[in-house]
Amino acid sequence: VVFPGSNCEHDVVHALGLVGVESELVWHRETDLEDFAGVVLPGGFAHG
């Protein structure tokens, strides 16, 4: 799940792909996560 200020979300997708896990980036306002088996919250920076 990508939030404003998220960092390294593309690295997470790459790392999951290396171990055979299909993944995609989902914006934080998405309300339907039913099709997903798991969620990763990457690191980030504080606003302001």
mmCIF entry with sequence, helices, sheets and N, C-alpha, C, O atoms, coordinates in Angstrom:
data_MODEL
# 
_entry.id   MODEL 
# 
_entity.id                         1 
_entity.type                       polymer 
_entity.pdbx_number_of_molecules   1 
# 
_entity_poly.entity_id                      1 
_entity_poly.type                           'polypeptide(L)' 
_entity_poly.nstd_linkage                   no 
_entity_poly.nstd_monomer                   no 
_entity_poly.pdbx_seq_one_letter_code       VVFPGSNCEHDVVHALGLVGVESELVWHRETDLEDFAGVVLPGGFAHG 
_entity_poly.pdbx_seq_one_letter_code_can   VVFPGSNCEHDVVHALGLVGVESELVWHRETDLEDFAGVVLPGGFAHG 
_entity_poly.pdbx_strand_id                 A 
# 
loop_
_entity_poly_seq.entity_id 
_entity_poly_seq.num 
_entity_poly_seq.mon_id 
_entity_poly_seq.hetero 
1 1  VAL n 
1 2  VAL n 
1 3  PHE n 
1 4  PRO n 
1 5  GLY n 
1 6  SER n 
1 7  ASN n 
1 8  CYS n 
1 9  GLU n 
1 10 HIS n 
1 11 ASP n 
1 12 VAL n 
1 13 VAL n 
1 14 HIS n 
1 15 ALA n 
1 16 LEU n 
1 17 GLY n 
1 18 LEU n 
1 19 VAL n 
1 20 GLY n 
1 21 VAL n 
1 22 GLU n 
1 23 SER n 
1 24 GLU n 
1 25 LEU n 
1 26 VAL n 
1 27 TRP n 
1 28 HIS n 
1 29 ARG n 
1 30 GLU n 
1 31 THR n 
1 32 ASP n 
1 33 LEU n 
1 34 GLU n 
1 35 ASP n 
1 36 PHE n 
1 37 ALA n 
1 38 GLY n 
1 39 VAL n 
1 40 VAL n 
1 41 LEU n 
1 42 PRO n 
1 43 GLY n 
1 44 GLY n 
1 45 PHE n 
1 46 ALA n 
1 47 HIS n 
1 48 GLY n 
# 
_struct_asym.id          A 
_struct_asym.entity_id   1 
# 
_struct_conf.conf_type_id            HELX_P 
_struct_conf.id                      HELX_P1 
_struct_conf.pdbx_PDB_helix_id       AA1 
_struct_conf.beg_label_comp_id       GLU 
_struct_conf.beg_label_asym_id       A 
_struct_conf.beg_label_seq_id        9 
_struct_conf.pdbx_beg_PDB_ins_code   ? 
_struct_conf.end_label_comp_id       LEU 
_struct_conf.end_label_asym_id       A 
_struct_conf.end_label_seq_id        18 
_struct_conf.pdbx_end_PDB_ins_code   ? 
_struct_conf.beg_auth_comp_id        GLU 
_struct_conf.beg_auth_asym_id        A 
_struct_conf.beg_auth_seq_id         9 
_struct_conf.end_auth_comp_id        LEU 
_struct_conf.end_auth_asym_id        A 
_struct_conf.end_auth_seq_id         18 
_struct_conf.pdbx_PDB_helix_class    1 
_struct_conf.details                 ? 
_struct_conf.pdbx_PDB_helix_length   10 
# 
_struct_conf_type.id          HELX_P 
_struct_conf_type.criteria    ? 
_struct_conf_type.reference   ? 
# 
loop_
_atom_site.group_PDB 
_atom_site.id 
_atom_site.type_symbol 
_atom_site.label_atom_id 
_atom_site.label_alt_id 
_atom_site.label_comp_id 
_atom_site.label_asym_id 
_atom_site.label_entity_id 
_atom_site.label_seq_id 
_atom_site.pdbx_PDB_ins_code 
_atom_site.Cartn_x 
_atom_site.Cartn_y 
_atom_site.Cartn_z 
_atom_site.occupancy 
_atom_site.B_iso_or_equiv 
_atom_site.pdbx_formal_charge 
_atom_site.auth_seq_id 
_atom_site.auth_comp_id 
_atom_site.auth_asym_id 
_atom_site.auth_atom_id 
_atom_site.pdbx_PDB_model_num 
ATOM 1   N N  . VAL A 1 1  ? 0.862   -1.172  0.000  1.00 0.00 ? 1  VAL A N  1 
ATOM 2   C CA . VAL A 1 1  ? 0.000   0.000   0.000  1.00 0.00 ? 1  VAL A CA 1 
ATOM 3   C C  . VAL A 1 1  ? 0.904   1.229   0.000  1.00 0.00 ? 1  VAL A C  1 
ATOM 4   O O  . VAL A 1 1  ? 1.813   1.345   0.821  1.00 0.00 ? 1  VAL A O  1 
ATOM 5   N N  . VAL A 1 2  ? 0.643   2.137   -0.925 1.00 0.00 ? 2  VAL A N  1 
ATOM 6   C CA . VAL A 1 2  ? 1.466   3.338   -1.074 1.00 0.00 ? 2  VAL A CA 1 
ATOM 7   C C  . VAL A 1 2  ? 0.728   4.540   -0.488 1.00 0.00 ? 2  VAL A C  1 
ATOM 8   O O  . VAL A 1 2  ? -0.427  4.802   -0.825 1.00 0.00 ? 2  VAL A O  1 
ATOM 9   N N  . PHE A 1 3  ? 1.409   5.257   0.387  1.00 0.00 ? 3  PHE A N  1 
ATOM 10  C CA . PHE A 1 3  ? 0.897   6.480   0.994  1.00 0.00 ? 3  PHE A CA 1 
ATOM 11  C C  . PHE A 1 3  ? 1.730   7.653   0.493  1.00 0.00 ? 3  PHE A C  1 
ATOM 12  O O  . PHE A 1 3  ? 2.844   7.444   0.012  1.00 0.00 ? 3  PHE A O  1 
ATOM 13  N N  . PRO A 1 4  ? 1.215   8.900   0.592  1.00 0.00 ? 4  PRO A N  1 
ATOM 14  C CA . PRO A 1 4  ? 2.074   10.041  0.310  1.00 0.00 ? 4  PRO A CA 1 
ATOM 15  C C  . PRO A 1 4  ? 3.294   9.970   1.234  1.00 0.00 ? 4  PRO A C  1 
ATOM 16  O O  . PRO A 1 4  ? 3.141   9.779   2.440  1.00 0.00 ? 4  PRO A O  1 
ATOM 17  N N  . GLY A 1 5  ? 4.464   10.117  0.697  1.00 0.00 ? 5  GLY A N  1 
ATOM 18  C CA . GLY A 1 5  ? 5.681   10.041  1.494  1.00 0.00 ? 5  GLY A CA 1 
ATOM 19  C C  . GLY A 1 5  ? 6.259   8.642   1.600  1.00 0.00 ? 5  GLY A C  1 
ATOM 20  O O  . GLY A 1 5  ? 7.293   8.451   2.240  1.00 0.00 ? 5  GLY A O  1 
ATOM 21  N N  . SER A 1 6  ? 5.602   7.647   0.977  1.00 0.00 ? 6  SER A N  1 
ATOM 22  C CA . SER A 1 6  ? 6.161   6.285   0.998  1.00 0.00 ? 6  SER A CA 1 
ATOM 23  C C  . SER A 1 6  ? 7.517   6.275   0.315  1.00 0.00 ? 6  SER A C  1 
ATOM 24  O O  . SER A 1 6  ? 7.791   7.085   -0.570 1.00 0.00 ? 6  SER A O  1 
ATOM 25  N N  . ASN A 1 7  ? 8.360   5.344   0.741  1.00 0.00 ? 7  ASN A N  1 
ATOM 26  C CA . ASN A 1 7  ? 9.703   5.238   0.190  1.00 0.00 ? 7  ASN A CA 1 
ATOM 27  C C  . ASN A 1 7  ? 10.021  3.763   -0.033 1.00 0.00 ? 7  ASN A C  1 
ATOM 28  O O  . ASN A 1 7  ? 9.694   2.916   0.798  1.00 0.00 ? 7  ASN A O  1 
ATOM 29  N N  . CYS A 1 8  ? 10.655  3.467   -1.149 1.00 0.00 ? 8  CYS A N  1 
ATOM 30  C CA . CYS A 1 8  ? 11.140  2.121   -1.479 1.00 0.00 ? 8  CYS A CA 1 
ATOM 31  C C  . CYS A 1 8  ? 10.038  1.134   -1.849 1.00 0.00 ? 8  CYS A C  1 
ATOM 32  O O  . CYS A 1 8  ? 10.259  -0.076  -1.804 1.00 0.00 ? 8  CYS A O  1 
ATOM 33  N N  . GLU A 1 9  ? 8.852   1.631   -2.215 1.00 0.00 ? 9  GLU A N  1 
ATOM 34  C CA . GLU A 1 9  ? 7.787   0.713   -2.598 1.00 0.00 ? 9  GLU A CA 1 
ATOM 35  C C  . GLU A 1 9  ? 8.152   -0.103  -3.836 1.00 0.00 ? 9  GLU A C  1 
ATOM 36  O O  . GLU A 1 9  ? 7.747   -1.259  -3.957 1.00 0.00 ? 9  GLU A O  1 
ATOM 37  N N  . HIS A 1 10 ? 8.913   0.491   -4.756 1.00 0.00 ? 10 HIS A N  1 
ATOM 38  C CA . HIS A 1 10 ? 9.337   -0.252  -5.953 1.00 0.00 ? 10 HIS A CA 1 
ATOM 39  C C  . HIS A 1 10 ? 10.371  -1.315  -5.587 1.00 0.00 ? 10 HIS A C  1 
ATOM 40  O O  . HIS A 1 10 ? 10.421  -2.371  -6.218 1.00 0.00 ? 10 HIS A O  1 
ATOM 41  N N  . ASP A 1 11 ? 11.181  -1.049  -4.592 1.00 0.00 ? 11 ASP A N  1 
ATOM 42  C CA . ASP A 1 11 ? 12.136  -2.055  -4.107 1.00 0.00 ? 11 ASP A CA 1 
ATOM 43  C C  . ASP A 1 11 ? 11.402  -3.248  -3.502 1.00 0.00 ? 11 ASP A C  1 
ATOM 44  O O  . ASP A 1 11 ? 11.834  -4.389  -3.661 1.00 0.00 ? 11 ASP A O  1 
ATOM 45  N N  . VAL A 1 12 ? 10.301  -2.990  -2.812 1.00 0.00 ? 12 VAL A N  1 
ATOM 46  C CA . VAL A 1 12 ? 9.505   -4.072  -2.225 1.00 0.00 ? 12 VAL A CA 1 
ATOM 47  C C  . VAL A 1 12 ? 8.920   -4.947  -3.331 1.00 0.00 ? 12 VAL A C  1 
ATOM 48  O O  . VAL A 1 12 ? 8.974   -6.174  -3.242 1.00 0.00 ? 12 VAL A O  1 
ATOM 49  N N  . VAL A 1 13 ? 8.361   -4.328  -4.371 1.00 0.00 ? 13 VAL A N  1 
ATOM 50  C CA . VAL A 1 13 ? 7.809   -5.088  -5.498 1.00 0.00 ? 13 VAL A CA 1 
ATOM 51  C C  . VAL A 1 13 ? 8.901   -5.940  -6.134 1.00 0.00 ? 13 VAL A C  1 
ATOM 52  O O  . VAL A 1 13 ? 8.671   -7.107  -6.452 1.00 0.00 ? 13 VAL A O  1 
ATOM 53  N N  . HIS A 1 14 ? 10.075  -5.370  -6.320 1.00 0.00 ? 14 HIS A N  1 
ATOM 54  C CA . HIS A 1 14 ? 11.198  -6.105  -6.915 1.00 0.00 ? 14 HIS A CA 1 
ATOM 55  C C  . HIS A 1 14 ? 11.607  -7.281  -6.029 1.00 0.00 ? 14 HIS A C  1 
ATOM 56  O O  . HIS A 1 14 ? 11.779  -8.395  -6.524 1.00 0.00 ? 14 HIS A O  1 
ATOM 57  N N  . ALA A 1 15 ? 11.763  -7.048  -4.739 1.00 0.00 ? 15 ALA A N  1 
ATOM 58  C CA . ALA A 1 15 ? 12.183  -8.110  -3.816 1.00 0.00 ? 15 ALA A CA 1 
ATOM 59  C C  . ALA A 1 15 ? 11.160  -9.243  -3.770 1.00 0.00 ? 15 ALA A C  1 
ATOM 60  O O  . ALA A 1 15 ? 11.535  -10.415 -3.751 1.00 0.00 ? 15 ALA A O  1 
ATOM 61  N N  . LEU A 1 16 ? 9.892   -8.907  -3.753 1.00 0.00 ? 16 LEU A N  1 
ATOM 62  C CA . LEU A 1 16 ? 8.861   -9.945  -3.758 1.00 0.00 ? 16 LEU A CA 1 
ATOM 63  C C  . LEU A 1 16 ? 8.912   -10.752 -5.051 1.00 0.00 ? 16 LEU A C  1 
ATOM 64  O O  . LEU A 1 16 ? 8.725   -11.969 -5.037 1.00 0.00 ? 16 LEU A O  1 
ATOM 65  N N  . GLY A 1 17 ? 9.164   -10.074 -6.161 1.00 0.00 ? 17 GLY A N  1 
ATOM 66  C CA . GLY A 1 17 ? 9.288   -10.769 -7.440 1.00 0.00 ? 17 GLY A CA 1 
ATOM 67  C C  . GLY A 1 17 ? 10.450  -11.743 -7.465 1.00 0.00 ? 17 GLY A C  1 
ATOM 68  O O  . GLY A 1 17 ? 10.358  -12.803 -8.084 1.00 0.00 ? 17 GLY A O  1 
ATOM 69  N N  . LEU A 1 18 ? 11.542  -11.395 -6.798 1.00 0.00 ? 18 LEU A N  1 
ATOM 70  C CA . LEU A 1 18 ? 12.715  -12.277 -6.755 1.00 0.00 ? 18 LEU A CA 1 
ATOM 71  C C  . LEU A 1 18 ? 12.417  -13.603 -6.068 1.00 0.00 ? 18 LEU A C  1 
ATOM 72  O O  . LEU A 1 18 ? 13.053  -14.614 -6.365 1.00 0.00 ? 18 LEU A O  1 
ATOM 73  N N  . VAL A 1 19 ? 11.458  -13.604 -5.157 1.00 0.00 ? 19 VAL A N  1 
ATOM 74  C CA . VAL A 1 19 ? 11.095  -14.845 -4.459 1.00 0.00 ? 19 VAL A CA 1 
ATOM 75  C C  . VAL A 1 19 ? 9.791   -15.437 -4.999 1.00 0.00 ? 19 VAL A C  1 
ATOM 76  O O  . VAL A 1 19 ? 9.188   -16.309 -4.373 1.00 0.00 ? 19 VAL A O  1 
ATOM 77  N N  . GLY A 1 20 ? 9.368   -14.953 -6.168 1.00 0.00 ? 20 GLY A N  1 
ATOM 78  C CA . GLY A 1 20 ? 8.225   -15.538 -6.849 1.00 0.00 ? 20 GLY A CA 1 
ATOM 79  C C  . GLY A 1 20 ? 6.852   -15.069 -6.410 1.00 0.00 ? 20 GLY A C  1 
ATOM 80  O O  . GLY A 1 20 ? 5.849   -15.726 -6.689 1.00 0.00 ? 20 GLY A O  1 
ATOM 81  N N  . VAL A 1 21 ? 6.801   -13.936 -5.725 1.00 0.00 ? 21 VAL A N  1 
ATOM 82  C CA . VAL A 1 21 ? 5.510   -13.410 -5.262 1.00 0.00 ? 21 VAL A CA 1 
ATOM 83  C C  . VAL A 1 21 ? 5.043   -12.325 -6.224 1.00 0.00 ? 21 VAL A C  1 
ATOM 84  O O  . VAL A 1 21 ? 5.739   -11.332 -6.438 1.00 0.00 ? 21 VAL A O  1 
ATOM 85  N N  . GLU A 1 22 ? 3.866   -12.519 -6.798 1.00 0.00 ? 22 GLU A N  1 
ATOM 86  C CA . GLU A 1 22 ? 3.275   -11.510 -7.671 1.00 0.00 ? 22 GLU A CA 1 
ATOM 87  C C  . GLU A 1 22 ? 2.747   -10.373 -6.804 1.00 0.00 ? 22 GLU A C  1 
ATOM 88  O O  . GLU A 1 22 ? 2.064   -10.616 -5.808 1.00 0.00 ? 22 GLU A O  1 
ATOM 89  N N  . SER A 1 23 ? 3.056   -9.138  -7.175 1.00 0.00 ? 23 SER A N  1 
ATOM 90  C CA . SER A 1 23 ? 2.610   -8.000  -6.364 1.00 0.00 ? 23 SER A CA 1 
ATOM 91  C C  . SER A 1 23 ? 2.295   -6.811  -7.248 1.00 0.00 ? 23 SER A C  1 
ATOM 92  O O  . SER A 1 23 ? 2.677   -6.769  -8.417 1.00 0.00 ? 23 SER A O  1 
ATOM 93  N N  . GLU A 1 24 ? 1.603   -5.857  -6.684 1.00 0.00 ? 24 GLU A N  1 
ATOM 94  C CA . GLU A 1 24 ? 1.308   -4.614  -7.383 1.00 0.00 ? 24 GLU A CA 1 
ATOM 95  C C  . GLU A 1 24 ? 1.184   -3.493  -6.362 1.00 0.00 ? 24 GLU A C  1 
ATOM 96  O O  . GLU A 1 24 ? 0.888   -3.728  -5.191 1.00 0.00 ? 24 GLU A O  1 
ATOM 97  N N  . LEU A 1 25 ? 1.414   -2.279  -6.823 1.00 0.00 ? 25 LEU A N  1 
ATOM 98  C CA . LEU A 1 25 ? 1.278   -1.113  -5.956 1.00 0.00 ? 25 LEU A CA 1 
ATOM 99  C C  . LEU A 1 25 ? -0.190  -0.705  -5.893 1.00 0.00 ? 25 LEU A C  1 
ATOM 100 O O  . LEU A 1 25 ? -0.878  -0.666  -6.914 1.00 0.00 ? 25 LEU A O  1 
ATOM 101 N N  . VAL A 1 26 ? -0.659  -0.403  -4.696 1.00 0.00 ? 26 VAL A N  1 
ATOM 102 C CA . VAL A 1 26 ? -2.044  0.005   -4.481 1.00 0.00 ? 26 VAL A CA 1 
ATOM 103 C C  . VAL A 1 26 ? -2.035  1.305   -3.691 1.00 0.00 ? 26 VAL A C  1 
ATOM 104 O O  . VAL A 1 26 ? -1.404  1.391   -2.637 1.00 0.00 ? 26 VAL A O  1 
ATOM 105 N N  . TRP A 1 27 ? -2.731  2.312   -4.197 1.00 0.00 ? 27 TRP A N  1 
ATOM 106 C CA . TRP A 1 27 ? -2.813  3.607   -3.524 1.00 0.00 ? 27 TRP A CA 1 
ATOM 107 C C  . TRP A 1 27 ? -3.607  3.469   -2.231 1.00 0.00 ? 27 TRP A C  1 
ATOM 108 O O  . TRP A 1 27 ? -4.552  2.684   -2.168 1.00 0.00 ? 27 TRP A O  1 
ATOM 109 N N  . HIS A 1 28 ? -3.239  4.213   -1.211 1.00 0.00 ? 28 HIS A N  1 
ATOM 110 C CA . HIS A 1 28 ? -3.817  4.071   0.130  1.00 0.00 ? 28 HIS A CA 1 
ATOM 111 C C  . HIS A 1 28 ? -5.323  4.310   0.198  1.00 0.00 ? 28 HIS A C  1 
ATOM 112 O O  . HIS A 1 28 ? -5.963  3.882   1.159  1.00 0.00 ? 28 HIS A O  1 
ATOM 113 N N  . ARG A 1 29 ? -5.885  4.958   -0.758 1.00 0.00 ? 29 ARG A N  1 
ATOM 114 C CA . ARG A 1 29 ? -7.330  5.226   -0.749 1.00 0.00 ? 29 ARG A CA 1 
ATOM 115 C C  . ARG A 1 29 ? -8.152  4.062   -1.314 1.00 0.00 ? 29 ARG A C  1 
ATOM 116 O O  . ARG A 1 29 ? -9.382  4.107   -1.294 1.00 0.00 ? 29 ARG A O  1 
ATOM 117 N N  . GLU A 1 30 ? -7.485  3.031   -1.811 1.00 0.00 ? 30 GLU A N  1 
ATOM 118 C CA . GLU A 1 30 ? -8.191  1.845   -2.312 1.00 0.00 ? 30 GLU A CA 1 
ATOM 119 C C  . GLU A 1 30 ? -8.946  1.201   -1.154 1.00 0.00 ? 30 GLU A C  1 
ATOM 120 O O  . GLU A 1 30 ? -8.374  0.976   -0.087 1.00 0.00 ? 30 GLU A O  1 
ATOM 121 N N  . THR A 1 31 ? -10.211 0.907   -1.356 1.00 0.00 ? 31 THR A N  1 
ATOM 122 C CA . THR A 1 31 ? -11.019 0.348   -0.272 1.00 0.00 ? 31 THR A CA 1 
ATOM 123 C C  . THR A 1 31 ? -11.280 -1.145  -0.419 1.00 0.00 ? 31 THR A C  1 
ATOM 124 O O  . THR A 1 31 ? -11.736 -1.784  0.529  1.00 0.00 ? 31 THR A O  1 
ATOM 125 N N  . ASP A 1 32 ? -11.000 -1.712  -1.589 1.00 0.00 ? 32 ASP A N  1 
ATOM 126 C CA . ASP A 1 32 ? -11.266 -3.133  -1.818 1.00 0.00 ? 32 ASP A CA 1 
ATOM 127 C C  . ASP A 1 32 ? -9.954  -3.892  -1.956 1.00 0.00 ? 32 ASP A C  1 
ATOM 128 O O  . ASP A 1 32 ? -9.319  -3.861  -3.011 1.00 0.00 ? 32 ASP A O  1 
ATOM 129 N N  . LEU A 1 33 ? -9.555  -4.566  -0.900 1.00 0.00 ? 33 LEU A N  1 
ATOM 130 C CA . LEU A 1 33 ? -8.326  -5.364  -0.914 1.00 0.00 ? 33 LEU A CA 1 
ATOM 131 C C  . LEU A 1 33 ? -8.643  -6.859  -0.873 1.00 0.00 ? 33 LEU A C  1 
ATOM 132 O O  . LEU A 1 33 ? -7.780  -7.671  -0.539 1.00 0.00 ? 33 LEU A O  1 
ATOM 133 N N  . GLU A 1 34 ? -9.871  -7.215  -1.208 1.00 0.00 ? 34 GLU A N  1 
ATOM 134 C CA . GLU A 1 34 ? -10.332 -8.597  -1.118 1.00 0.00 ? 34 GLU A CA 1 
ATOM 135 C C  . GLU A 1 34 ? -9.503  -9.561  -1.963 1.00 0.00 ? 34 GLU A C  1 
ATOM 136 O O  . GLU A 1 34 ? -9.329  -10.717 -1.580 1.00 0.00 ? 34 GLU A O  1 
ATOM 137 N N  . ASP A 1 35 ? -8.991  -9.107  -3.103 1.00 0.00 ? 35 ASP A N  1 
ATOM 138 C CA . ASP A 1 35 ? -8.232  -9.981  -4.004 1.00 0.00 ? 35 ASP A CA 1 
ATOM 139 C C  . ASP A 1 35 ? -6.779  -10.170 -3.583 1.00 0.00 ? 35 ASP A C  1 
ATOM 140 O O  . ASP A 1 35 ? -6.029  -10.867 -4.267 1.00 0.00 ? 35 ASP A O  1 
ATOM 141 N N  . PHE A 1 36 ? -6.373  -9.569  -2.483 1.00 0.00 ? 36 PHE A N  1 
ATOM 142 C CA . PHE A 1 36 ? -4.986  -9.642  -2.042 1.00 0.00 ? 36 PHE A CA 1 
ATOM 143 C C  . PHE A 1 36 ? -4.846  -10.595 -0.858 1.00 0.00 ? 36 PHE A C  1 
ATOM 144 O O  . PHE A 1 36 ? -5.686  -10.619 0.042  1.00 0.00 ? 36 PHE A O  1 
ATOM 145 N N  . ALA A 1 37 ? -3.770  -11.377 -0.877 1.00 0.00 ? 37 ALA A N  1 
ATOM 146 C CA . ALA A 1 37 ? -3.503  -12.319 0.219  1.00 0.00 ? 37 ALA A CA 1 
ATOM 147 C C  . ALA A 1 37 ? -2.731  -11.657 1.356  1.00 0.00 ? 37 ALA A C  1 
ATOM 148 O O  . ALA A 1 37 ? -2.731  -12.160 2.479  1.00 0.00 ? 37 ALA A O  1 
ATOM 149 N N  . GLY A 1 38 ? -2.075  -10.536 1.075  1.00 0.00 ? 38 GLY A N  1 
ATOM 150 C CA . GLY A 1 38 ? -1.285  -9.852  2.090  1.00 0.00 ? 38 GLY A CA 1 
ATOM 151 C C  . GLY A 1 38 ? -1.059  -8.405  1.709  1.00 0.00 ? 38 GLY A C  1 
ATOM 152 O O  . GLY A 1 38 ? -1.334  -7.989  0.583  1.00 0.00 ? 38 GLY A O  1 
ATOM 153 N N  . VAL A 1 39 ? -0.555  -7.647  2.666  1.00 0.00 ? 39 VAL A N  1 
ATOM 154 C CA . VAL A 1 39 ? -0.295  -6.222  2.470  1.00 0.00 ? 39 VAL A CA 1 
ATOM 155 C C  . VAL A 1 39 ? 1.075   -5.898  3.038  1.00 0.00 ? 39 VAL A C  1 
ATOM 156 O O  . VAL A 1 39 ? 1.438   -6.375  4.113  1.00 0.00 ? 39 VAL A O  1 
ATOM 157 N N  . VAL A 1 40 ? 1.840   -5.079  2.310  1.00 0.00 ? 40 VAL A N  1 
ATOM 158 C CA . VAL A 1 40 ? 3.136   -4.593  2.791  1.00 0.00 ? 40 VAL A CA 1 
ATOM 159 C C  . VAL A 1 40 ? 3.050   -3.074  2.884  1.00 0.00 ? 40 VAL A C  1 
ATOM 160 O O  . VAL A 1 40 ? 2.607   -2.412  1.945  1.00 0.00 ? 40 VAL A O  1 
ATOM 161 N N  . LEU A 1 41 ? 3.471   -2.532  4.011  1.00 0.00 ? 41 LEU A N  1 
ATOM 162 C CA . LEU A 1 41 ? 3.550   -1.081  4.183  1.00 0.00 ? 41 LEU A CA 1 
ATOM 163 C C  . LEU A 1 41 ? 5.022   -0.704  4.170  1.00 0.00 ? 41 LEU A C  1 
ATOM 164 O O  . LEU A 1 41 ? 5.719   -0.895  5.166  1.00 0.00 ? 41 LEU A O  1 
ATOM 165 N N  . PRO A 1 42 ? 5.510   -0.161  3.035  1.00 0.00 ? 42 PRO A N  1 
ATOM 166 C CA . PRO A 1 42 ? 6.927   0.188   2.953  1.00 0.00 ? 42 PRO A CA 1 
ATOM 167 C C  . PRO A 1 42 ? 7.252   1.384   3.843  1.00 0.00 ? 42 PRO A C  1 
ATOM 168 O O  . PRO A 1 42 ? 6.355   2.048   4.363  1.00 0.00 ? 42 PRO A O  1 
ATOM 169 N N  . GLY A 1 43 ? 8.535   1.646   4.007  1.00 0.00 ? 43 GLY A N  1 
ATOM 170 C CA . GLY A 1 43 ? 8.975   2.782   4.810  1.00 0.00 ? 43 GLY A CA 1 
ATOM 171 C C  . GLY A 1 43 ? 8.551   4.093   4.190  1.00 0.00 ? 43 GLY A C  1 
ATOM 172 O O  . GLY A 1 43 ? 7.980   4.119   3.099  1.00 0.00 ? 43 GLY A O  1 
ATOM 173 N N  . GLY A 1 44 ? 8.833   5.188   4.890  1.00 0.00 ? 44 GLY A N  1 
ATOM 174 C CA . GLY A 1 44 ? 8.429   6.474   4.353  1.00 0.00 ? 44 GLY A CA 1 
ATOM 175 C C  . GLY A 1 44 ? 9.045   7.630   5.108  1.00 0.00 ? 44 GLY A C  1 
ATOM 176 O O  . GLY A 1 44 ? 9.881   7.454   5.995  1.00 0.00 ? 44 GLY A O  1 
ATOM 177 N N  . PHE A 1 45 ? 8.615   8.798   4.735  1.00 0.00 ? 45 PHE A N  1 
ATOM 178 C CA . PHE A 1 45 ? 9.089   10.033  5.334  1.00 0.00 ? 45 PHE A CA 1 
ATOM 179 C C  . PHE A 1 45 ? 7.904   10.767  5.937  1.00 0.00 ? 45 PHE A C  1 
ATOM 180 O O  . PHE A 1 45 ? 6.778   10.623  5.461  1.00 0.00 ? 45 PHE A O  1 
ATOM 181 N N  . ALA A 1 46 ? 8.140   11.543  6.966  1.00 0.00 ? 46 ALA A N  1 
ATOM 182 C CA . ALA A 1 46 ? 7.088   12.347  7.586  1.00 0.00 ? 46 ALA A CA 1 
ATOM 183 C C  . ALA A 1 46 ? 6.788   13.558  6.713  1.00 0.00 ? 46 ALA A C  1 
ATOM 184 O O  . ALA A 1 46 ? 7.679   14.105  6.062  1.00 0.00 ? 46 ALA A O  1 
ATOM 185 N N  . HIS A 1 47 ? 5.541   13.963  6.707  1.00 0.00 ? 47 HIS A N  1 
ATOM 186 C CA . HIS A 1 47 ? 5.155   15.181  5.982  1.00 0.00 ? 47 HIS A CA 1 
ATOM 187 C C  . HIS A 1 47 ? 5.481   16.394  6.844  1.00 0.00 ? 47 HIS A C  1 
ATOM 188 O O  . HIS A 1 47 ? 5.455   16.338  8.074  1.00 0.00 ? 47 HIS A O  1 
ATOM 189 N N  . GLY A 1 48 ? 5.793   17.504  6.149  1.00 0.00 ? 48 GLY A N  1 
ATOM 190 C CA . GLY A 1 48 ? 5.956   18.761  6.869  1.00 0.00 ? 48 GLY A CA 1 
ATOM 191 C C  . GLY A 1 48 ? 7.290   19.082  7.275  1.00 0.00 ? 48 GLY A C  1 
ATOM 192 O O  . GLY A 1 48 ? 7.515   20.126  7.888  1.00 0.00 ? 48 GLY A O  1 
# 
